[in-house]
Amino acid sequence: MINKISITPNFQIYKSPQTNNKNSGVSSPYQVETSLYDLKGGNVYFGALVKPHNSIEADCIQFLRKIRENCCRKFTEPDIDDMLQSLNKEKNSEEKVNVLKEIFCLECDEYGKTPNKNFLKQTLDLISGRKEDDRFAILAFAQHELNNAVKPLEPFYSLPAEKQNKLINILKDINNVTDMGYQGMLNSSDYNLEALYDTFRILVYAEDDLAKLSKQEAVNTYKVETFHTLKDSIEYFKSYNYPNENIKQKVKAAVDNIQQYFLENIL
């Protein structure tokens, strides 16, 4: 009779009752009856590799497996599976590889270092299945978060999809400020584009904070304080001396939508 002992959840060995080793004259408590590879019906799991369903998924998997952090792989097989699930939101399957590679355009302050893998997974999940202008707006915000936030993108990612979609429309307005004719001014000291993202983050953090407050009195106090903070930011943008009318109108559109979101969804 062959007894079975499990030594790990996914790996099994087989042994027989105690027998004597006649060749060596040494008594052994275990004797392997046969090779695990020859044993019929015996399953040995070495890693549960993600298997692609088509050549496009195979390209994505191969790309992710090659990415290293120091001497180790950056993404485990479960990580890769999660990322493929996000990419399944893409209606055009041929775009999957391109969308996947877009998140690796995001850069840490440290040269040559890719962002945290959870941050990349969240970013991919946010941009997958969206139109190009939505994706680019999210990526621009993700880069700002990476440069400035302690937990980049986490509060935004934790919001319900309905609120995310509304906020992404505002991100498109902000991203629209940086289009043709304005790129050369981004480094100018007389205009702080980052202030638009900082004002936008008031909405994101308000949603996150309000979800954690339990007492109605605290909720009301927080809303009033946040409203005044937002009002001060809006006054700044309204009073600013813009380089031209085109930029002024684009900033105004973004700020107006930020204010409208606060009034309709937070206050």
Phi and psi restraints in degrees (value plus and minus 20) as a CYANA .aco file:
   2 ILE   PHI    -120.4   -80.4
   2 ILE   PSI     103.2   143.2
   3 ASN   PHI    -114.9   -74.9
   3 ASN   PSI     128.1   168.1
   4 LYS   PHI    -138.1   -98.1
   4 LYS   PSI     109.4   149.4
   5 ILE   PHI    -143.1  -103.1
   5 ILE   PSI     107.8   147.8
   6 SER   PHI    -110.7   -70.7
   6 SER   PSI     103.9   143.9
   7 ILE   PHI    -126.2   -86.2
   7 ILE   PSI     -35.4     4.6
   8 THR   PHI    -165.7  -125.7
   8 THR   PSI     142.4   182.4
   9 PRO   PHI     -77.7   -37.7
   9 PRO   PSI     -50.3   -10.3
  10 ASN   PHI    -138.2   -98.2
  10 ASN   PSI      -6.4    33.6
  11 PHE   PHI    -162.1  -122.1
  11 PHE   PSI     112.6   152.6
  12 GLN   PHI    -149.4  -109.4
  12 GLN   PSI     127.0   167.0
  13 ILE   PHI    -143.2  -103.2
  13 ILE   PSI     142.0   182.0
  14 TYR   PHI    -143.0  -103.0
  14 TYR   PSI     123.1   163.1
  15 LYS   PHI    -160.6  -120.6
  15 LYS   PSI     142.9   182.9
  16 SER   PHI    -132.8   -92.8
  16 SER   PSI     146.2   186.2
  17 PRO   PHI     -79.0   -39.0
  17 PRO   PSI     143.8   183.8
  18 GLN   PHI     -78.3   -38.3
  18 GLN   PSI     109.3   149.3
  19 THR   PHI    -156.1  -116.1
  19 THR   PSI     143.2   183.2
  20 ASN   PHI    -113.0   -73.0
  20 ASN   PSI     119.6   159.6
  21 ASN   PHI    -104.1   -64.1
  21 ASN   PSI      82.6   122.6
  22 LYS   PHI     -86.7   -46.7
  22 LYS   PSI     -52.1   -12.1
  23 ASN   PHI     -92.4   -52.4
  23 ASN   PSI     -57.0   -17.0
  24 SER   PHI    -118.3   -78.3
  24 SER   PSI     -36.9     3.1
  25 GLY   PHI      55.2    95.2
  25 GLY   PSI     -11.4    28.6
  26 VAL   PHI    -125.2   -85.2
  26 VAL   PSI     112.8   152.8
  27 SER   PHI     -98.9   -58.9
  27 SER   PSI     107.6   147.6
  28 SER   PHI    -141.4  -101.4
  28 SER   PSI     113.0   153.0
  29 PRO   PHI     -89.4   -49.4
  29 PRO   PSI     -44.3    -4.3
  30 TYR   PHI    -148.4  -108.4
  30 TYR   PSI     127.1   167.1
  31 GLN   PHI    -162.6  -122.6
  31 GLN   PSI     101.7   141.7
  32 VAL   PHI     -89.4   -49.4
  32 VAL   PSI     105.2   145.2
  33 GLU   PHI     -97.6   -57.6
  33 GLU   PSI     -58.3   -18.3
  34 THR   PHI    -178.2  -138.2
  34 THR   PSI     143.4   183.4
  35 SER   PHI     -86.0   -46.0
  35 SER   PSI     122.2   162.2
  36 LEU   PHI     -79.8   -39.8
  36 LEU   PSI     -50.7   -10.7
  37 TYR   PHI     -96.0   -56.0
  37 TYR   PSI     -39.4     0.6
  38 ASP   PHI    -117.0   -77.0
  38 ASP   PSI     -31.1     8.9
  39 LEU   PHI     -96.6   -56.6
  39 LEU   PSI      98.1   138.1
  40 LYS   PHI     -91.4   -51.4
  40 LYS   PSI     115.0   155.0
  41 GLY   PHI      61.1   101.1
  41 GLY   PSI     -17.9    22.1
  42 GLY   PHI    -113.4   -73.4
  42 GLY   PSI     102.9   142.9
  43 ASN   PHI    -120.5   -80.5
  43 ASN   PSI     106.6   146.6
  44 VAL   PHI    -139.4   -99.4
  44 VAL   PSI      99.2   139.2
  45 TYR   PHI    -125.4   -85.4
  45 TYR   PSI      98.4   138.4
  46 PHE   PHI    -121.8   -81.8
  46 PHE   PSI     -27.7    12.3
  47 GLY   PHI     152.8   192.8
  47 GLY   PSI     -26.7    13.3
  48 ALA   PHI      30.6    70.6
  48 ALA   PSI      41.5    81.5
  49 LEU   PHI     -84.6   -44.6
  49 LEU   PSI     120.7   160.7
  50 VAL   PHI     -90.4   -50.4
  50 VAL   PSI     109.9   149.9
  51 LYS   PHI    -126.0   -86.0
  51 LYS   PSI     108.4   148.4
  52 PRO   PHI     -94.5   -54.5
  52 PRO   PSI     131.6   171.6
  53 HIS   PHI    -113.7   -73.7
  53 HIS   PSI     -35.0     5.0
  54 ASN   PHI    -178.3  -138.3
  54 ASN   PSI     157.8   197.8
  55 SER   PHI     -87.3   -47.3
  55 SER   PSI     -50.2   -10.2
  56 ILE   PHI     -88.5   -48.5
  56 ILE   PSI     -64.9   -24.9
  57 GLU   PHI     -83.2   -43.2
  57 GLU   PSI     -55.8   -15.8
  58 ALA   PHI     -81.6   -41.6
  58 ALA   PSI     -60.3   -20.3
  59 ASP   PHI     -84.6   -44.6
  59 ASP   PSI     -60.7   -20.7
  60 CYS   PHI     -84.2   -44.2
  60 CYS   PSI     -65.1   -25.1
  61 ILE   PHI     -83.6   -43.6
  61 ILE   PSI     -65.3   -25.3
  62 GLN   PHI     -81.6   -41.6
  62 GLN   PSI     -60.9   -20.9
  63 PHE   PHI     -81.0   -41.0
  63 PHE   PSI     -66.5   -26.5
  64 LEU   PHI     -90.2   -50.2
  64 LEU   PSI     -54.6   -14.6
  65 ARG   PHI     -89.3   -49.3
  65 ARG   PSI     -41.8    -1.8
  66 LYS   PHI    -104.2   -64.2
  66 LYS   PSI     -35.6     4.4
  67 ILE   PHI     -96.2   -56.2
  67 ILE   PSI     106.1   146.1
  68 ARG   PHI    -134.4   -94.4
  68 ARG   PSI     131.6   171.6
  69 GLU   PHI    -144.3  -104.3
  69 GLU   PSI      88.3   128.3
  70 ASN   PHI      40.9    80.9
  70 ASN   PSI    -140.4  -100.4
  71 CYS   PHI    -120.6   -80.6
  71 CYS   PSI     -20.0    20.0
  72 CYS   PHI    -129.6   -89.6
  72 CYS   PSI     139.8   179.8
  73 ARG   PHI     -86.2   -46.2
  73 ARG   PSI     119.4   159.4
  74 LYS   PHI     -95.8   -55.8
  74 LYS   PSI     -56.7   -16.7
  75 PHE   PHI    -135.5   -95.5
  75 PHE   PSI     108.8   148.8
  76 THR   PHI     -97.9   -57.9
  76 THR   PSI     152.4   192.4
  77 GLU   PHI     -82.8   -42.8
  77 GLU   PSI     -61.5   -21.5
  78 PRO   PHI     -81.1   -41.1
  78 PRO   PSI     -56.6   -16.6
  79 ASP   PHI     -79.6   -39.6
  79 ASP   PSI     -65.9   -25.9
  80 ILE   PHI     -83.6   -43.6
  80 ILE   PSI     -60.1   -20.1
  81 ASP   PHI     -82.4   -42.4
  81 ASP   PSI     -62.3   -22.3
  82 ASP   PHI     -80.0   -40.0
  82 ASP   PSI     -62.0   -22.0
  83 MET   PHI     -90.3   -50.3
  83 MET   PSI     -54.0   -14.0
  84 LEU   PHI     -86.8   -46.8
  84 LEU   PSI     -56.6   -16.6
  85 GLN   PHI     -82.1   -42.1
  85 GLN   PSI     -60.0   -20.0
  86 SER   PHI     -84.3   -44.3
  86 SER   PSI     -63.2   -23.2
  87 LEU   PHI     -87.4   -47.4
  87 LEU   PSI     -39.6     0.4
  88 ASN   PHI     -86.3   -46.3
  88 ASN   PSI     -32.6     7.4
  89 LYS   PHI     -94.7   -54.7
  89 LYS   PSI     -32.7     7.3
  90 GLU   PHI     -92.1   -52.1
  90 GLU   PSI     100.8   140.8
  91 LYS   PHI     -90.1   -50.1
  91 LYS   PSI     -57.6   -17.6
  92 ASN   PHI    -115.1   -75.1
  92 ASN   PSI      80.5   120.5
  93 SER   PHI     -81.3   -41.3
  93 SER   PSI     -45.9    -5.9
  94 GLU   PHI     -88.4   -48.4
  94 GLU   PSI     -35.8     4.2
  95 GLU   PHI    -106.8   -66.8
  95 GLU   PSI     -28.5    11.5
  96 LYS   PHI     -76.5   -36.5
  96 LYS   PSI     -65.9   -25.9
  97 VAL   PHI     -84.1   -44.1
  97 VAL   PSI     -62.1   -22.1
  98 ASN   PHI     -84.8   -44.8
  98 ASN   PSI     -63.6   -23.6
  99 VAL   PHI     -83.6   -43.6
  99 VAL   PSI     -61.6   -21.6
 100 LEU   PHI     -79.9   -39.9
 100 LEU   PSI     -64.0   -24.0
 101 LYS   PHI     -91.1   -51.1
 101 LYS   PSI     -41.0    -1.0
 102 GLU   PHI     -81.9   -41.9
 102 GLU   PSI     -55.3   -15.3
 103 ILE   PHI     -89.7   -49.7
 103 ILE   PSI     -39.4     0.6
 104 PHE   PHI    -107.2   -67.2
 104 PHE   PSI     -14.8    25.2
 105 CYS   PHI    -101.8   -61.8
 105 CYS   PSI     -35.4     4.6
 106 LEU   PHI     -93.3   -53.3
 106 LEU   PSI     119.0   159.0
 107 GLU   PHI    -145.2  -105.2
 107 GLU   PSI     120.1   160.1
 108 CYS   PHI    -101.0   -61.0
 108 CYS   PSI     147.0   187.0
 109 ASP   PHI     -83.7   -43.7
 109 ASP   PSI     -52.5   -12.5
 110 GLU   PHI     -98.6   -58.6
 110 GLU   PSI     103.2   143.2
 111 TYR   PHI     -81.5   -41.5
 111 TYR   PSI     111.9   151.9
 112 GLY   PHI      62.1   102.1
 112 GLY   PSI     -18.9    21.1
 113 LYS   PHI    -124.0   -84.0
 113 LYS   PSI     107.9   147.9
 114 THR   PHI    -101.5   -61.5
 114 THR   PSI     132.1   172.1
 115 PRO   PHI     -82.5   -42.5
 115 PRO   PSI     148.1   188.1
 116 ASN   PHI     -72.5   -32.5
 116 ASN   PSI     120.9   160.9
 117 LYS   PHI     -85.4   -45.4
 117 LYS   PSI     -53.7   -13.7
 118 ASN   PHI     -86.7   -46.7
 118 ASN   PSI     -57.4   -17.4
 119 PHE   PHI     -81.7   -41.7
 119 PHE   PSI     -64.0   -24.0
 120 LEU   PHI     -86.1   -46.1
 120 LEU   PSI     -59.6   -19.6
 121 LYS   PHI     -84.5   -44.5
 121 LYS   PSI     -61.7   -21.7
 122 GLN   PHI     -86.1   -46.1
 122 GLN   PSI     -61.5   -21.5
 123 THR   PHI     -82.7   -42.7
 123 THR   PSI     -64.2   -24.2
 124 LEU   PHI     -81.6   -41.6
 124 LEU   PSI     -61.9   -21.9
 125 ASP   PHI     -84.1   -44.1
 125 ASP   PSI     -53.9   -13.9
 126 LEU   PHI     -93.3   -53.3
 126 LEU   PSI     -56.7   -16.7
 127 ILE   PHI    -110.5   -70.5
 127 ILE   PSI     -40.5    -0.5
 128 SER   PHI     -84.8   -44.8
 128 SER   PSI     115.3   155.3
 129 GLY   PHI      61.7   101.7
 129 GLY   PSI     -13.6    26.4
 130 ARG   PHI    -126.3   -86.3
 130 ARG   PSI     143.5   183.5
 131 LYS   PHI     -89.1   -49.1
 131 LYS   PSI     140.7   180.7
 132 GLU   PHI     -78.8   -38.8
 132 GLU   PSI     -63.9   -23.9
 133 ASP   PHI     -88.0   -48.0
 133 ASP   PSI     -51.5   -11.5
 134 ASP   PHI     -85.1   -45.1
 134 ASP   PSI     -66.0   -26.0
 135 ARG   PHI     -80.6   -40.6
 135 ARG   PSI     -66.6   -26.6
 136 PHE   PHI     -85.8   -45.8
 136 PHE   PSI     -54.8   -14.8
 137 ALA   PHI     -86.3   -46.3
 137 ALA   PSI     -61.3   -21.3
 138 ILE   PHI     -85.8   -45.8
 138 ILE   PSI     -62.4   -22.4
 139 LEU   PHI     -83.8   -43.8
 139 LEU   PSI     -59.0   -19.0
 140 ALA   PHI     -84.7   -44.7
 140 ALA   PSI     -61.8   -21.8
 141 PHE   PHI     -87.1   -47.1
 141 PHE   PSI     -59.8   -19.8
 142 ALA   PHI     -80.7   -40.7
 142 ALA   PSI     -59.3   -19.3
 143 GLN   PHI     -85.3   -45.3
 143 GLN   PSI     -60.5   -20.5
 144 HIS   PHI     -82.1   -42.1
 144 HIS   PSI     -63.2   -23.2
 145 GLU   PHI     -81.6   -41.6
 145 GLU   PSI     -62.2   -22.2
 146 LEU   PHI     -82.0   -42.0
 146 LEU   PSI     -53.9   -13.9
 147 ASN   PHI    -102.1   -62.1
 147 ASN   PSI     -43.5    -3.5
 148 ASN   PHI    -146.7  -106.7
 148 ASN   PSI     -43.7    -3.7
 149 ALA   PHI    -114.5   -74.5
 149 ALA   PSI     128.3   168.3
 150 VAL   PHI     -89.8   -49.8
 150 VAL   PSI     -63.5   -23.5
 151 LYS   PHI    -140.1  -100.1
 151 LYS   PSI      59.0    99.0
 152 PRO   PHI     -76.7   -36.7
 152 PRO   PSI     107.7   147.7
 153 LEU   PHI      55.7    95.7
 153 LEU   PSI     -34.4     5.6
 154 GLU   PHI     -79.6   -39.6
 154 GLU   PSI     -68.7   -28.7
 155 PRO   PHI     -80.9   -40.9
 155 PRO   PSI     -59.1   -19.1
 156 PHE   PHI     -87.4   -47.4
 156 PHE   PSI     -63.0   -23.0
 157 TYR   PHI     -85.4   -45.4
 157 TYR   PSI     -49.7    -9.7
 158 SER   PHI     -99.1   -59.1
 158 SER   PSI     -29.4    10.6
 159 LEU   PHI     -91.6   -51.6
 159 LEU   PSI     134.1   174.1
 160 PRO   PHI     -80.6   -40.6
 160 PRO   PSI     131.3   171.3
 161 ALA   PHI     -77.0   -37.0
 161 ALA   PSI     -57.0   -17.0
 162 GLU   PHI     -81.8   -41.8
 162 GLU   PSI     -62.9   -22.9
 163 LYS   PHI     -92.1   -52.1
 163 LYS   PSI     -57.5   -17.5
 164 GLN   PHI     -77.1   -37.1
 164 GLN   PSI     -65.2   -25.2
 165 ASN   PHI     -82.5   -42.5
 165 ASN   PSI     -60.0   -20.0
 166 LYS   PHI     -85.2   -45.2
 166 LYS   PSI     -62.1   -22.1
 167 LEU   PHI     -90.4   -50.4
 167 LEU   PSI     -51.2   -11.2
 168 ILE   PHI     -85.1   -45.1
 168 ILE   PSI     -52.7   -12.7
 169 ASN   PHI     -81.8   -41.8
 169 ASN   PSI     -56.3   -16.3
 170 ILE   PHI     -90.9   -50.9
 170 ILE   PSI     -58.9   -18.9
 171 LEU   PHI     -80.7   -40.7
 171 LEU   PSI     -53.8   -13.8
 172 LYS   PHI     -85.7   -45.7
 172 LYS   PSI     -58.1   -18.1
 173 ASP   PHI     -83.0   -43.0
 173 ASP   PSI     -62.5   -22.5
 174 ILE   PHI     -86.5   -46.5
 174 ILE   PSI     -64.0   -24.0
 175 ASN   PHI     -84.6   -44.6
 175 ASN   PSI     -48.9    -8.9
 176 ASN   PHI     -86.2   -46.2
 176 ASN   PSI     -42.8    -2.8
 177 VAL   PHI     -86.5   -46.5
 177 VAL   PSI     -46.1    -6.1
 178 THR   PHI    -113.4   -73.4
 178 THR   PSI      -6.9    33.1
 179 ASP   PHI     -99.1   -59.1
 179 ASP   PSI    -182.6  -142.6
 180 MET   PHI     -71.3   -31.3
 180 MET   PSI     121.1   161.1
 181 GLY   PHI      70.4   110.4
 181 GLY   PSI     -32.8     7.2
 182 TYR   PHI    -137.9   -97.9
 182 TYR   PSI     -34.7     5.3
 183 GLN   PHI     -75.7   -35.7
 183 GLN   PSI     -58.5   -18.5
 184 GLY   PHI     -89.5   -49.5
 184 GLY   PSI     -34.0     6.0
 185 MET   PHI    -115.9   -75.9
 185 MET   PSI     -23.9    16.1
 186 LEU   PHI     -79.4   -39.4
 186 LEU   PSI     -50.0   -10.0
 187 ASN   PHI    -114.8   -74.8
 187 ASN   PSI     -16.3    23.7
 188 SER   PHI     -90.7   -50.7
 188 SER   PSI     119.2   159.2
 189 SER   PHI     -95.8   -55.8
 189 SER   PSI     -31.9     8.1
 190 ASP   PHI    -110.0   -70.0
 190 ASP   PSI     -14.2    25.8
 191 TYR   PHI    -169.5  -129.5
 191 TYR   PSI     110.6   150.6
 192 ASN   PHI    -130.3   -90.3
 192 ASN   PSI      73.0   113.0
 193 LEU   PHI     -83.7   -43.7
 193 LEU   PSI     -50.9   -10.9
 194 GLU   PHI     -79.1   -39.1
 194 GLU   PSI     -46.0    -6.0
 195 ALA   PHI     -83.0   -43.0
 195 ALA   PSI     -49.7    -9.7
 196 LEU   PHI     -85.1   -45.1
 196 LEU   PSI     -65.4   -25.4
 197 TYR   PHI     -85.5   -45.5
 197 TYR   PSI     -58.9   -18.9
 198 ASP   PHI     -82.9   -42.9
 198 ASP   PSI     -58.0   -18.0
 199 THR   PHI     -89.4   -49.4
 199 THR   PSI     -59.1   -19.1
 200 PHE   PHI     -80.9   -40.9
 200 PHE   PSI     -57.8   -17.8
 201 ARG   PHI     -86.6   -46.6
 201 ARG   PSI     -39.9     0.1
 202 ILE   PHI     -78.7   -38.7
 202 ILE   PSI     -60.7   -20.7
 203 LEU   PHI     -85.8   -45.8
 203 LEU   PSI     -66.2   -26.2
 204 VAL   PHI     -83.2   -43.2
 204 VAL   PSI     -68.0   -28.0
 205 TYR   PHI     -92.0   -52.0
 205 TYR   PSI     -48.8    -8.8
 206 ALA   PHI     -84.2   -44.2
 206 ALA   PSI     -64.9   -24.9
 207 GLU   PHI     -79.5   -39.5
 207 GLU   PSI     -62.5   -22.5
 208 ASP   PHI     -88.0   -48.0
 208 ASP   PSI     -64.1   -24.1
 209 ASP   PHI     -87.2   -47.2
 209 ASP   PSI     -63.2   -23.2
 210 LEU   PHI     -83.9   -43.9
 210 LEU   PSI     -51.0   -11.0
 211 ALA   PHI     -87.9   -47.9
 211 ALA   PSI     -38.3     1.7
 212 LYS   PHI    -120.7   -80.7
 212 LYS   PSI     -33.8     6.2
 213 LEU   PHI    -103.4   -63.4
 213 LEU   PSI     117.2   157.2
 214 SER   PHI    -124.7   -84.7
 214 SER   PSI     -60.6   -20.6
 215 LYS   PHI    -101.0   -61.0
 215 LYS   PSI     114.1   154.1
 216 GLN   PHI     -82.1   -42.1
 216 GLN   PSI     -54.6   -14.6
 217 GLU   PHI     -81.9   -41.9
 217 GLU   PSI     -62.8   -22.8
 218 ALA   PHI     -86.0   -46.0
 218 ALA   PSI     -58.3   -18.3
 219 VAL   PHI     -81.4   -41.4
 219 VAL   PSI     -67.3   -27.3
 220 ASN   PHI     -84.6   -44.6
 220 ASN   PSI     -63.1   -23.1
 221 THR   PHI     -81.8   -41.8
 221 THR   PSI     -63.7   -23.7
 222 TYR   PHI     -82.1   -42.1
 222 TYR   PSI     -64.0   -24.0
 223 LYS   PHI     -81.0   -41.0
 223 LYS   PSI     -62.6   -22.6
 224 VAL   PHI     -85.4   -45.4
 224 VAL   PSI     -65.5   -25.5
 225 GLU   PHI     -83.2   -43.2
 225 GLU   PSI     -61.9   -21.9
 226 THR   PHI     -87.3   -47.3
 226 THR   PSI     -56.9   -16.9
 227 PHE   PHI     -79.9   -39.9
 227 PHE   PSI     -63.0   -23.0
 228 HIS   PHI     -88.4   -48.4
 228 HIS   PSI     -55.9   -15.9
 229 THR   PHI     -82.9   -42.9
 229 THR   PSI     -65.4   -25.4
 230 LEU   PHI     -85.4   -45.4
 230 LEU   PSI     -59.7   -19.7
 231 LYS   PHI     -81.0   -41.0
 231 LYS   PSI     -61.7   -21.7
 232 ASP   PHI     -82.3   -42.3
 232 ASP   PSI     -61.0   -21.0
 233 SER   PHI     -84.9   -44.9
 233 SER   PSI     -61.7   -21.7
 234 ILE   PHI     -84.8   -44.8
 234 ILE   PSI     -59.3   -19.3
 235 GLU   PHI     -82.2   -42.2
 235 GLU   PSI     -57.1   -17.1
 236 TYR   PHI     -80.7   -40.7
 236 TYR   PSI     -67.7   -27.7
 237 PHE   PHI     -86.8   -46.8
 237 PHE   PSI     -54.9   -14.9
 238 LYS   PHI     -90.4   -50.4
 238 LYS   PSI     -52.7   -12.7
 239 SER   PHI    -110.6   -70.6
 239 SER   PSI     -23.7    16.3
 240 TYR   PHI     -93.3   -53.3
 240 TYR   PSI     126.7   166.7
 241 ASN   PHI    -112.8   -72.8
 241 ASN   PSI      76.4   116.4
 242 TYR   PHI     -98.2   -58.2
 242 TYR   PSI     133.3   173.3
 243 PRO   PHI     -80.6   -40.6
 243 PRO   PSI     -54.9   -14.9
 244 ASN   PHI    -176.3  -136.3
 244 ASN   PSI     148.7   188.7
 245 GLU   PHI     -86.6   -46.6
 245 GLU   PSI     -53.0   -13.0
 246 ASN   PHI     -81.1   -41.1
 246 ASN   PSI     -67.1   -27.1
 247 ILE   PHI     -85.8   -45.8
 247 ILE   PSI     -60.6   -20.6
 248 LYS   PHI     -77.6   -37.6
 248 LYS   PSI     -64.8   -24.8
 249 GLN   PHI     -88.5   -48.5
 249 GLN   PSI     -55.9   -15.9
 250 LYS   PHI     -87.6   -47.6
 250 LYS   PSI     -62.1   -22.1
 251 VAL   PHI     -86.1   -46.1
 251 VAL   PSI     -61.3   -21.3
 252 LYS   PHI     -80.0   -40.0
 252 LYS   PSI     -61.2   -21.2
 253 ALA   PHI     -82.1   -42.1
 253 ALA   PSI     -62.6   -22.6
 254 ALA   PHI     -85.7   -45.7
 254 ALA   PSI     -65.9   -25.9
 255 VAL   PHI     -86.2   -46.2
 255 VAL   PSI     -60.9   -20.9
 256 ASP   PHI     -81.0   -41.0
 256 ASP   PSI     -60.8   -20.8
 257 ASN   PHI     -90.6   -50.6
 257 ASN   PSI     -52.3   -12.3
 258 ILE   PHI     -83.7   -43.7
 258 ILE   PSI     -66.1   -26.1
 259 GLN   PHI     -83.4   -43.4
 259 GLN   PSI     -63.3   -23.3
 260 GLN   PHI     -83.0   -43.0
 260 GLN   PSI     -60.7   -20.7
 261 TYR   PHI     -81.8   -41.8
 261 TYR   PSI     -63.5   -23.5
 262 PHE   PHI     -81.4   -41.4
 262 PHE   PSI     -65.0   -25.0
 263 LEU   PHI     -85.4   -45.4
 263 LEU   PSI     -57.7   -17.7
 264 GLU   PHI    -106.2   -66.2
 264 GLU   PSI     -49.2    -9.2
 265 ASN   PHI    -136.7   -96.7
 265 ASN   PSI     -37.0     3.0
 266 ILE   PHI    -139.6   -99.6
 266 ILE   PSI     -69.2   -29.2
